[in-house]
Structure formats: C-alpha cells, structure tokens
Amino acid sequence: MTGTTRTPPRFVPTLTTVLELPPEPAAELPAGLAPDQPASTPAPVDPAEAVALSPSAQRTEADIVRLEEQLLHRVLQRVDFSLEERLSDTVAAAVQQQLDAMVPRLRGGIEAVLRALVIEAMAAELSENPGSTPAFGG
C-alpha cells in the first residue's frame, strides 16, 4: 500500500472524537505478585464479548481451557435450542404414526367387545322371558 491518505466516502462512519479512559484502580494483589505481573486467574469473559484470537497469540494452559469451556458452552446453547425443537417434531410424528396404527386395532377390539355384550344381553333377555319373542310381520 502507498502512504497516501484518501478521504473515505461520506457514508463510511469515521472517528471524530477520541475518548480517554481513566486508569483502573489497582486491585489488591496476592502476596508475592508484582504490579506489572499478570494475575494467574484472569477475569471471566462474557461470551457475547469474546473475540477471535490471532494465531500468533501466546496463551497459557488455563486460558486455553477457559476459552474451550466458553466455546463449548456457546455451542451447547445453540444445540440445546435446535435439539428441543427437532425432538418435539420427531416425537410428535412418532406419536401420530403409533396412533394411526392403533386406530384399526382399537376399532376391531371395541367391535368385538360390543358384539359379545350384545349377544350376552340378548341371550339373557331371551332366557328370562322365553315366551316373549318379537313379532315379525303382521
């Protein structure tokens, strides 16, 4: 690239104000830790604010484990939402298939039970009143 500066198009946002942040108050350091020495337990990072690391960045084993846990947590959140939705659809389809298969069997069973009950009721009625037969035709 050349060293010349170009004016960006008018629709590109540009930085017009520089904000200076006040220095953070020094937290109490553990015994034996110098002020310029990083703490061994870094502050937890909000997953929404996590950014990709450059490949050349040197990370400690604890940092790597923490980053892996954050990534795993975010992936599981996405999987959990999709899994619940898909499982609901799958279970609903399986239940409907089972109901469709059960209806003919249930009808057959109900028909057989009703037929047996009607036969038993007719037999009981005819045995109690042997002379009362229905009149067919005039």
DSSP file (Angstrom, degrees, kcal/mol; ACC not computed):
  #  RESIDUE AA STRUCTURE BP1 BP2  ACC     N-H-->O    O-->H-N    N-H-->O    O-->H-N    TCO  KAPPA ALPHA  PHI   PSI    X-CA   Y-CA   Z-CA
    1    1 A M              0   0    0      0, 0.0     2,-0.2     0, 0.0     0, 0.0   0.000 360.0 360.0 360.0 154.6    0.0    0.0    0.0
    2    2 A T        -     0   0    0      2,-0.1     0, 0.0     1,-0.1     0, 0.0  -0.508 360.0-120.4 -91.1 164.7    1.1    3.5   -0.5
    3    3 A G  S    S+     0   0    0     -2,-0.2     2,-0.1     2,-0.1    -1,-0.1   0.437  75.9 112.7 -84.8  -0.2    1.5    6.1    2.2
    4    4 A T        -     0   0    0      1,-0.0     2,-0.4     0, 0.0    -2,-0.1  -0.468  61.9-135.3 -75.4 145.4   -1.1    8.5    0.8
    5    5 A T        -     0   0    0     -2,-0.1     2,-0.3     2,-0.0    -2,-0.1  -0.818  16.3-158.2-101.6 141.6   -4.3    9.0    2.7
    6    6 A R        -     0   0    0     -2,-0.4     0, 0.0     0, 0.0     0, 0.0  -0.853  21.8-116.0-114.8 151.8   -7.6    9.1    1.0
    7    7 A T        -     0   0    0     -2,-0.3     3,-0.1     1,-0.0    -2,-0.0  -0.763  35.9-128.0 -84.7 126.5  -10.9   10.6    2.2
    8    8 A P        -     0   0    0      0, 0.0    -1,-0.0     0, 0.0     6,-0.0  -0.311  35.1 -84.9 -71.2 159.2  -13.4    7.8    2.7
    9    9 A P    >   -     0   0    0      0, 0.0     3,-1.6     0, 0.0     0, 0.0  -0.212  42.9-108.3 -58.3 157.3  -16.8    8.1    1.1
   10   10 A R  T 3  S+     0   0    0      1,-0.3     4,-0.1    -3,-0.1     0, 0.0   0.733 115.3  59.1 -65.3 -23.1  -19.4   10.2    3.1
   11   11 A F  T 3  S+     0   0    0      2,-0.1    -1,-0.3     0, 0.0     0, 0.0   0.512  83.5  94.3 -86.1  -3.4  -21.4    7.1    4.1
   12   12 A V  S <  S-     0   0    0     -3,-1.6     2,-0.0     1,-0.0     0, 0.0  -0.782  82.6-121.5 -88.0 124.0  -18.5    5.4    5.9
   13   13 A P        -     0   0    0      0, 0.0     2,-0.3     0, 0.0    -2,-0.1  -0.363  31.3-163.5 -64.9 142.3  -18.5    6.3    9.6
   14   14 A T        -     0   0    0     -4,-0.1     2,-0.5    -2,-0.0    -4,-0.0  -0.919  24.7-107.2-126.8 153.9  -15.4    8.0   10.8
   15   15 A L        +     0   0    0     -2,-0.3     3,-0.1     1,-0.2     0, 0.0  -0.684  40.8 164.1 -80.9 121.4  -13.9    8.5   14.3
   16   16 A T        +     0   0    0     -2,-0.5     2,-0.4     1,-0.2    -1,-0.2   0.620  60.1  46.1-112.7 -18.8  -14.4   12.1   15.2
   17   17 A T        -     0   0    0      2,-0.0     2,-0.6     0, 0.0    -1,-0.2  -0.985  64.8-149.8-130.4 136.4  -13.8   12.0   19.0
   18   18 A V        -     0   0    0     -2,-0.4     2,-0.4    -3,-0.1    -3,-0.0  -0.918  15.1-156.7-105.2 123.0  -11.1   10.3   21.0
   19   19 A L        -     0   0    0     -2,-0.6     2,-0.6     2,-0.0    -2,-0.0  -0.826   2.5-151.9-100.3 135.1  -12.1    9.2   24.4
   20   20 A E        -     0   0    0     -2,-0.4    -2,-0.0     0, 0.0     0, 0.0  -0.931  13.1-142.4-107.4 123.4   -9.5    8.6   27.1
   21   21 A L        -     0   0    0     -2,-0.6     3,-0.1     1,-0.1    -2,-0.0  -0.606  22.1-113.3 -82.7 140.3  -10.5    6.1   29.7
   22   22 A P        -     0   0    0      0, 0.0    -1,-0.1     0, 0.0     2,-0.0  -0.426  43.2 -93.7 -68.3 148.8   -9.4    6.8   33.3
   23   23 A P        -     0   0    0      0, 0.0     3,-0.1     0, 0.0     0, 0.0  -0.373  44.2-110.5 -63.5 140.8   -6.8    4.4   34.7
   24   24 A E        -     0   0    0      1,-0.1     2,-0.1    -3,-0.1     3,-0.1  -0.470  36.4-103.5 -71.5 141.1   -8.4    1.5   36.5
   25   25 A P        -     0   0    0      0, 0.0     2,-0.4     0, 0.0    -1,-0.1  -0.386  41.5-103.3 -65.0 143.0   -7.8    1.4   40.3
   26   26 A A        -     0   0    0     -3,-0.1     2,-0.1    -2,-0.1     3,-0.1  -0.515  36.2-141.7 -70.4 124.3   -5.2   -1.0   41.3
   27   27 A A        -     0   0    0     -2,-0.4     2,-0.3     1,-0.1    -1,-0.1  -0.433  34.5 -83.3 -80.2 160.1   -6.8   -4.1   42.8
   28   28 A E        -     0   0    0     -2,-0.1    -1,-0.1     1,-0.1     0, 0.0  -0.492  50.0-144.5 -66.2 127.3   -5.3   -5.8   45.8
   29   29 A L        -     0   0    0     -2,-0.3     3,-0.1     1,-0.1    -1,-0.1  -0.680  18.0-104.9 -94.7 147.0   -2.6   -8.1   44.5
   30   30 A P    >   -     0   0    0      0, 0.0     3,-1.7     0, 0.0    -1,-0.1  -0.265  54.3 -78.5 -63.1 157.4   -1.8  -11.5   46.1
   31   31 A A  T 3  S+     0   0    0      1,-0.3     3,-0.1     3,-0.0     0, 0.0  -0.311 117.5  19.6 -59.5 135.4    1.3  -11.7   48.1
   32   32 A G  T 3  S+     0   0    0      1,-0.2     2,-0.6    -3,-0.1    -1,-0.3   0.518  93.3 120.8  85.9   5.5    4.5  -12.0   46.0
   33   33 A L    <   -     0   0    0     -3,-1.7    -1,-0.2    -4,-0.0    -4,-0.1  -0.908  56.9-138.1-108.6 123.7    2.9  -10.7   42.9
   34   34 A A    >   -     0   0    0     -2,-0.6     3,-1.4     1,-0.1    -3,-0.0  -0.396  22.4-114.9 -75.2 154.5    4.4   -7.6   41.3
   35   35 A P  T 3  S+     0   0    0      0, 0.0    -1,-0.1     0, 0.0    -2,-0.0   0.808 117.0  47.6 -61.7 -29.5    2.1   -4.8   40.0
   36   36 A D  T 3  S+     0   0    0      2,-0.1    -2,-0.0     0, 0.0    -3,-0.0   0.485  93.3  95.3 -89.3  -1.8    3.3   -5.4   36.4
   37   37 A Q  S <  S-     0   0    0     -3,-1.4     2,-0.1     1,-0.0    -4,-0.0  -0.754  80.4-118.8 -91.6 131.6    2.9   -9.2   36.7
   38   38 A P        -     0   0    0      0, 0.0    -4,-0.1     0, 0.0     2,-0.1  -0.376  29.8-108.6 -69.5 147.2   -0.4  -10.6   35.3
   39   39 A A        -     0   0    0      1,-0.1   -10,-0.0     2,-0.1    -6,-0.0  -0.399  19.5-128.3 -70.6 151.7   -2.6  -12.5   37.8
   40   40 A S  S    S+     0   0    0      1,-0.2    -1,-0.1    -2,-0.1    22,-0.1   0.734  99.0  54.8 -76.8 -21.1   -2.8  -16.2   37.3
   41   41 A T  S    S-     0   0    0     21,-0.0    -1,-0.2     3,-0.0    -2,-0.1  -0.883  81.8-153.6-114.3 101.2   -6.6  -16.2   37.2
   42   42 A P        -     0   0    0      0, 0.0     3,-0.1     0, 0.0    -2,-0.0  -0.311  30.2 -92.0 -71.2 156.5   -7.9  -13.9   34.6
   43   43 A A        -     0   0    0      1,-0.1     2,-0.0    -2,-0.0     0, 0.0  -0.370  51.3 -96.8 -65.4 144.6  -11.3  -12.3   35.0
   44   44 A P        -     0   0    0      0, 0.0     2,-0.4     0, 0.0    -1,-0.1  -0.344  37.6-134.3 -64.4 144.2  -14.1  -14.2   33.3
   45   45 A V        -     0   0    0     -3,-0.1     5,-0.1     2,-0.0     3,-0.0  -0.843  15.4-118.5-103.4 134.6  -15.1  -13.0   29.9
   46   46 A D    >   -     0   0    0     -2,-0.4     3,-1.6     1,-0.1     4,-0.5  -0.555  21.6-134.2 -67.1 128.6  -18.7  -12.6   28.8
   47   47 A P  G >  S+     0   0    0      0, 0.0     3,-0.8     0, 0.0    -1,-0.1   0.807 104.9  59.1 -57.4 -29.5  -19.3  -15.0   25.9
   48   48 A A  G 3  S+     0   0    0      1,-0.2    -2,-0.0     3,-0.0    -3,-0.0   0.765 108.1  45.6 -70.3 -22.9  -21.0  -12.2   24.0
   49   49 A E  G <  S+     0   0    0     -3,-1.6    -1,-0.2     2,-0.1     2,-0.1   0.401  85.5 121.3 -98.6   2.1  -17.9  -10.1   24.1
   50   50 A A    <   -     0   0    0     -3,-0.8     2,-0.3    -4,-0.5     0, 0.0  -0.386  42.1-168.5 -68.7 141.9  -15.5  -12.9   23.1
   51   51 A V        -     0   0    0     -2,-0.1     2,-0.1     1,-0.0    -2,-0.1  -0.879  28.6 -91.4-128.2 161.1  -13.4  -12.3   20.1
   52   52 A A        -     0   0    0     -2,-0.3     2,-0.3     1,-0.1    -1,-0.0  -0.430  41.0-129.2 -71.4 145.8  -11.2  -14.5   17.9
   53   53 A L        -     0   0    0     -2,-0.1    -1,-0.1     1,-0.1     0, 0.0  -0.668  20.9-109.1 -94.6 149.9   -7.5  -14.7   18.8
   54   54 A S    >   -     0   0    0     -2,-0.3     3,-1.8     1,-0.1    -1,-0.1  -0.517  28.4-120.0 -73.3 148.0   -4.7  -14.1   16.4
   55   55 A P  T 3  S+     0   0    0      0, 0.0    -1,-0.1     0, 0.0    -2,-0.0   0.775 111.7  56.0 -61.1 -25.4   -2.8  -17.3   15.6
   56   56 A S  T 3  S+     0   0    0      2,-0.1     2,-0.2     0, 0.0    -2,-0.0   0.529  79.7 116.0 -86.1  -3.8    0.4  -15.8   17.0
   57   57 A A    <   -     0   0    0     -3,-1.8     2,-0.5     1,-0.1    -4,-0.0  -0.436  62.8-135.9 -68.8 135.2   -1.0  -15.0   20.4
   58   58 A Q        -     0   0    0     -2,-0.2     2,-0.4     0, 0.0    -1,-0.1  -0.817  26.8-176.0 -93.7 125.6    0.6  -16.9   23.2
   59   59 A R        -     0   0    0     -2,-0.5     2,-0.1     4,-0.0     0, 0.0  -0.921  21.8-124.0-123.6 146.9   -1.9  -18.4   25.7
   60   60 A T     >  -     0   0    0     -2,-0.4     4,-2.3     1,-0.1     5,-0.2  -0.374  33.5-105.6 -80.1 167.6   -1.4  -20.2   29.0
   61   61 A E  H  > S+     0   0    0      1,-0.2     4,-2.4     2,-0.2     5,-0.2   0.881 122.7  53.0 -60.9 -38.8   -3.0  -23.6   29.5
   62   62 A A  H  > S+     0   0    0      2,-0.2     4,-2.4     1,-0.2    -1,-0.2   0.899 108.5  50.0 -64.9 -40.1   -5.6  -22.1   31.9
   63   63 A D  H  > S+     0   0    0      2,-0.2     4,-2.6     1,-0.2    -2,-0.2   0.913 110.8  49.7 -62.8 -42.2   -6.5  -19.5   29.2
   64   64 A I  H  X S+     0   0    0     -4,-2.3     4,-2.5     2,-0.2    -2,-0.2   0.923 111.6  47.6 -64.0 -44.6   -6.9  -22.3   26.6
   65   65 A V  H  X S+     0   0    0     -4,-2.4     4,-2.4     2,-0.2    -1,-0.2   0.918 112.6  49.7 -62.5 -43.4   -9.1  -24.4   29.0
   66   66 A R  H  X S+     0   0    0     -4,-2.4     4,-2.2     1,-0.2    -2,-0.2   0.910 111.9  47.9 -62.9 -42.9  -11.2  -21.3   29.7
   67   67 A L  H  X S+     0   0    0     -4,-2.6     4,-2.5     2,-0.2    -1,-0.2   0.891 110.8  51.2 -65.6 -39.4  -11.6  -20.5   26.0
   68   68 A E  H  X S+     0   0    0     -4,-2.5     4,-2.8     2,-0.2    -2,-0.2   0.910 110.1  49.8 -63.3 -41.2  -12.6  -24.1   25.3
   69   69 A E  H  X S+     0   0    0     -4,-2.4     4,-2.6     2,-0.2    -2,-0.2   0.903 110.9  49.4 -64.6 -40.7  -15.2  -24.1   28.0
   70   70 A Q  H  X S+     0   0    0     -4,-2.2     4,-2.3     2,-0.2    -2,-0.2   0.929 112.9  46.9 -63.1 -44.5  -16.6  -20.8   26.7
   71   71 A L  H  X S+     0   0    0     -4,-2.5     4,-2.5     1,-0.2     5,-0.2   0.931 112.6  49.4 -63.1 -45.3  -16.8  -22.2   23.2
   72   72 A L  H  X S+     0   0    0     -4,-2.8     4,-2.6     1,-0.2    -1,-0.2   0.910 110.5  51.1 -59.7 -43.4  -18.4  -25.5   24.4
   73   73 A H  H  X S+     0   0    0     -4,-2.6     4,-1.9     1,-0.2    -1,-0.2   0.919 111.6  46.6 -61.4 -44.8  -21.0  -23.5   26.4
   74   74 A R  H  X S+     0   0    0     -4,-2.3     4,-1.7     2,-0.2    -2,-0.2   0.902 113.4  48.4 -66.0 -41.4  -21.9  -21.4   23.4
   75   75 A V  H  X S+     0   0    0     -4,-2.5     4,-2.6     1,-0.2    -2,-0.2   0.919 110.6  51.2 -65.3 -42.8  -22.2  -24.4   21.1
   76   76 A L  H  X S+     0   0    0     -4,-2.6     4,-2.8     1,-0.2    -1,-0.2   0.849 106.4  55.1 -64.5 -34.0  -24.3  -26.3   23.6
   77   77 A Q  H  X S+     0   0    0     -4,-1.9     4,-1.8     2,-0.2    -1,-0.2   0.924 111.2  44.4 -63.1 -43.0  -26.7  -23.4   23.9
   78   78 A R  H  X S+     0   0    0     -4,-1.7     4,-2.0     2,-0.2    -2,-0.2   0.919 115.7  46.9 -66.8 -43.0  -27.2  -23.4   20.2
   79   79 A V  H  X S+     0   0    0     -4,-2.6     4,-3.4     1,-0.2     5,-0.2   0.899 108.2  56.6 -65.8 -40.4  -27.6  -27.2   20.0
   80   80 A D  H  X S+     0   0    0     -4,-2.8     4,-2.2     2,-0.2    -1,-0.2   0.919 108.4  46.4 -59.1 -45.9  -30.0  -27.2   23.0
   81   81 A F  H  X S+     0   0    0     -4,-1.8     4,-1.7     2,-0.2    -1,-0.2   0.943 118.1  41.3 -62.5 -48.8  -32.4  -24.8   21.3
   82   82 A S  H  X S+     0   0    0     -4,-2.0     4,-2.6     1,-0.2     5,-0.2   0.891 113.4  54.0 -67.0 -39.3  -32.3  -26.7   18.0
   83   83 A L  H  X S+     0   0    0     -4,-3.4     4,-3.0     1,-0.2     5,-0.3   0.915 107.0  50.4 -63.0 -44.0  -32.4  -30.1   19.7
   84   84 A E  H  X S+     0   0    0     -4,-2.2     4,-1.9    -5,-0.2    -1,-0.2   0.918 113.1  46.5 -61.3 -43.2  -35.5  -29.2   21.7
   85   85 A E  H  X S+     0   0    0     -4,-1.7     4,-1.8    -5,-0.2    -2,-0.2   0.930 116.2  43.5 -65.0 -46.2  -37.4  -28.0   18.6
   86   86 A R  H  X S+     0   0    0     -4,-2.6     4,-2.5     2,-0.2    -2,-0.2   0.881 112.2  52.4 -70.2 -38.2  -36.4  -31.0   16.5
   87   87 A L  H  X S+     0   0    0     -4,-3.0     4,-3.0    -5,-0.2     5,-0.3   0.907 107.6  53.1 -63.3 -40.3  -37.1  -33.6   19.2
   88   88 A S  H  X S+     0   0    0     -4,-1.9     4,-2.2    -5,-0.3    -1,-0.2   0.928 111.5  45.4 -60.1 -45.3  -40.5  -32.1   19.7
   89   89 A D  H  X S+     0   0    0     -4,-1.8     4,-2.1     2,-0.2    -2,-0.2   0.911 114.5  48.4 -63.9 -42.8  -41.3  -32.5   15.9
   90   90 A T  H  X S+     0   0    0     -4,-2.5     4,-2.3     2,-0.2    -2,-0.2   0.912 112.5  47.1 -65.8 -43.8  -39.8  -36.1   15.9
   91   91 A V  H  X S+     0   0    0     -4,-3.0     4,-2.6     1,-0.2     5,-0.2   0.903 111.0  52.4 -65.8 -40.6  -41.8  -37.2   18.9
   92   92 A A  H  X S+     0   0    0     -4,-2.2     4,-2.2    -5,-0.3    -1,-0.2   0.907 110.7  47.6 -61.8 -41.2  -45.0  -35.7   17.6
   93   93 A A  H  X S+     0   0    0     -4,-2.1     4,-2.1     2,-0.2    -1,-0.2   0.906 112.5  49.0 -66.4 -41.1  -44.5  -37.6   14.3
   94   94 A A  H  X S+     0   0    0     -4,-2.3     4,-2.2     2,-0.2    -2,-0.2   0.905 111.4  49.2 -65.6 -41.3  -43.8  -40.9   16.1
   95   95 A V  H  X S+     0   0    0     -4,-2.6     4,-2.5     1,-0.2    -1,-0.2   0.912 110.5  50.9 -64.3 -41.6  -46.8  -40.5   18.3
   96   96 A Q  H  X S+     0   0    0     -4,-2.2     4,-2.5    -5,-0.2    -1,-0.2   0.900 109.3  50.9 -63.4 -40.2  -49.1  -39.8   15.3
   97   97 A Q  H  X S+     0   0    0     -4,-2.1     4,-1.9     2,-0.2    -1,-0.2   0.912 110.9  48.8 -62.6 -42.3  -47.7  -42.9   13.5
   98   98 A Q  H  X S+     0   0    0     -4,-2.2     4,-1.9     2,-0.2    -2,-0.2   0.905 111.6  49.0 -65.1 -41.0  -48.5  -45.0   16.5
   99   99 A L  H  X S+     0   0    0     -4,-2.5     4,-2.1     1,-0.2    -2,-0.2   0.918 109.0  52.7 -63.6 -42.8  -52.0  -43.6   16.8
  100  100 A D  H  < S+     0   0    0     -4,-2.5    -1,-0.2     1,-0.2    -2,-0.2   0.878 112.8  44.9 -60.1 -37.6  -52.6  -44.2   13.1
  101  101 A A  H  X S+     0   0    0     -4,-1.9     4,-0.7     1,-0.2    -1,-0.2   0.811 113.1  51.4 -75.5 -29.8  -51.6  -47.8   13.6
  102  102 A M  H  X S+     0   0    0     -4,-1.9     4,-3.0     1,-0.2     5,-0.3   0.812  92.3  73.5 -78.4 -30.6  -53.6  -48.2   16.8
  103  103 A V  H  X S+     0   0    0     -4,-2.1     4,-2.7     1,-0.2     5,-0.2   0.910  97.9  45.4 -55.8 -50.3  -57.0  -46.9   15.5
  104  104 A P  H  > S+     0   0    0      0, 0.0     4,-2.3     0, 0.0    -1,-0.2   0.911 115.6  47.7 -61.5 -39.6  -57.8  -50.0   13.4
  105  105 A R  H  X S+     0   0    0     -4,-0.7     4,-2.4     2,-0.2    -2,-0.2   0.910 112.5  49.3 -65.8 -41.1  -56.8  -52.4   16.2
  106  106 A L  H  X S+     0   0    0     -4,-3.0     4,-3.0     2,-0.2     5,-0.2   0.916 110.7  50.1 -64.0 -42.6  -58.8  -50.4   18.7
  107  107 A R  H  X S+     0   0    0     -4,-2.7     4,-2.7    -5,-0.3    -2,-0.2   0.926 111.2  49.0 -61.3 -43.7  -61.9  -50.4   16.4
  108  108 A G  H  X S+     0   0    0     -4,-2.3     4,-2.2    -5,-0.2    -2,-0.2   0.923 113.8  46.1 -61.3 -44.2  -61.6  -54.2   16.0
  109  109 A G  H  X S+     0   0    0     -4,-2.4     4,-2.3     2,-0.2    -2,-0.2   0.913 113.8  47.6 -65.2 -43.9  -61.3  -54.7   19.7
  110  110 A I  H  X S+     0   0    0     -4,-3.0     4,-2.7     1,-0.2     5,-0.2   0.903 111.7  51.2 -64.5 -40.9  -64.2  -52.4   20.6
  111  111 A E  H  X S+     0   0    0     -4,-2.7     4,-2.6    -5,-0.2    -1,-0.2   0.916 110.3  48.8 -62.2 -43.2  -66.4  -54.0   17.9
  112  112 A A  H  X S+     0   0    0     -4,-2.2     4,-2.2    -5,-0.2    -2,-0.2   0.909 112.8  47.5 -64.5 -41.4  -65.6  -57.5   19.3
  113  113 A V  H  X S+     0   0    0     -4,-2.3     4,-2.5     2,-0.2    -2,-0.2   0.927 113.7  47.2 -65.8 -44.7  -66.4  -56.4   22.9
  114  114 A L  H  X S+     0   0    0     -4,-2.7     4,-2.6     2,-0.2     5,-0.2   0.907 111.1  51.5 -63.4 -41.3  -69.7  -54.7   21.8
  115  115 A R  H  X S+     0   0    0     -4,-2.6     4,-2.3    -5,-0.2    -1,-0.2   0.924 111.5  47.5 -60.8 -44.4  -70.7  -57.7   19.8
  116  116 A A  H  X S+     0   0    0     -4,-2.2     4,-2.5     1,-0.2    -2,-0.2   0.905 112.2  49.8 -64.2 -41.8  -70.1  -60.0   22.7
  117  117 A L  H  X S+     0   0    0     -4,-2.5     4,-2.6     2,-0.2    -2,-0.2   0.907 111.4  48.1 -64.4 -41.3  -72.0  -57.7   25.1
  118  118 A V  H  X S+     0   0    0     -4,-2.6     4,-2.6     2,-0.2     5,-0.2   0.912 112.5  49.0 -65.6 -42.1  -75.0  -57.5   22.7
  119  119 A I  H  X S+     0   0    0     -4,-2.3     4,-2.5    -5,-0.2    -2,-0.2   0.924 113.1  47.1 -62.9 -44.7  -75.1  -61.3   22.3
  120  120 A E  H  X S+     0   0    0     -4,-2.5     4,-2.5     2,-0.2    -2,-0.2   0.912 113.0  48.9 -63.3 -42.5  -74.9  -61.8   26.1
  121  121 A A  H  X S+     0   0    0     -4,-2.6     4,-2.3     2,-0.2    -2,-0.2   0.908 112.9  47.3 -65.0 -41.4  -77.6  -59.3   26.7
  122  122 A M  H  X S+     0   0    0     -4,-2.6     4,-2.6     2,-0.2     5,-0.2   0.910 112.7  49.4 -64.7 -42.8  -79.9  -60.8   24.0
  123  123 A A  H  X S+     0   0    0     -4,-2.5     4,-2.1     2,-0.2    -2,-0.2   0.909 112.3  47.9 -63.7 -41.8  -79.3  -64.3   25.4
  124  124 A A  H  X S+     0   0    0     -4,-2.5     4,-1.8     2,-0.2    -2,-0.2   0.910 112.6  48.8 -65.4 -41.7  -80.0  -63.2   29.0
  125  125 A E  H  X S+     0   0    0     -4,-2.3     4,-1.8     1,-0.2    -2,-0.2   0.920 113.4  46.2 -64.4 -43.6  -83.2  -61.4   27.8
  126  126 A L  H  < S+     0   0    0     -4,-2.6    -1,-0.2     1,-0.2    -2,-0.2   0.841 111.7  51.5 -69.8 -32.2  -84.4  -64.4   25.9
  127  127 A S  H  < S+     0   0    0     -4,-2.1    -1,-0.2    -5,-0.2    -2,-0.2   0.834 111.4  47.0 -74.7 -30.4  -83.6  -66.8   28.8
  128  128 A E  H  < S+     0   0    0     -4,-1.8    -2,-0.2     1,-0.3    -1,-0.2   0.845 125.6  28.9 -77.6 -34.5  -85.6  -64.7   31.3
  129  129 A N    ><  +     0   0    0     -4,-1.8     3,-1.0    -5,-0.2    -1,-0.3  -0.731  68.5 168.6-126.9  80.6  -88.6  -64.3   29.1
  130  130 A P  T 3  S+     0   0    0      0, 0.0    -1,-0.1     0, 0.0    -2,-0.1   0.776  77.0  50.4 -69.2 -24.2  -88.8  -67.4   26.8
  131  131 A G  T 3  S+     0   0    0      1,-0.1     2,-1.3     2,-0.0    -5,-0.1   0.565  88.6  87.8 -90.2  -6.6  -92.3  -66.6   25.5
  132  132 A S    <   +     0   0    0     -3,-1.0    -1,-0.1    -6,-0.2    -3,-0.1  -0.677  52.6 157.4 -96.9  86.9  -91.6  -63.0   24.6
  133  133 A T        -     0   0    0     -2,-1.3    -2,-0.0     1,-0.0     2,-0.0  -0.862  47.9-102.9-104.7 141.9  -90.4  -63.3   21.1
  134  134 A P        -     0   0    0      0, 0.0     2,-0.5     0, 0.0    -1,-0.0  -0.344  34.3-117.7 -64.5 143.6  -90.6  -60.3   18.8
  135  135 A A        -     0   0    0      3,-0.0     2,-0.6    -2,-0.0     3,-0.1  -0.713  25.9-159.0 -85.7 125.3  -93.4  -60.3   16.3
  136  136 A F        -     0   0    0     -2,-0.5    -1,-0.0     1,-0.1     0, 0.0  -0.914  59.9 -11.3-106.3 123.4  -92.1  -60.2   12.7
  137  137 A G              0   0    0     -2,-0.6    -1,-0.1     1,-0.2     0, 0.0   0.323 360.0 360.0  69.4 152.7  -94.6  -59.1   10.1
  138  138 A G              0   0    0     -3,-0.1    -1,-0.2     0, 0.0    -3,-0.0   0.392 360.0 360.0 -67.7 360.0  -98.3  -58.7   10.8
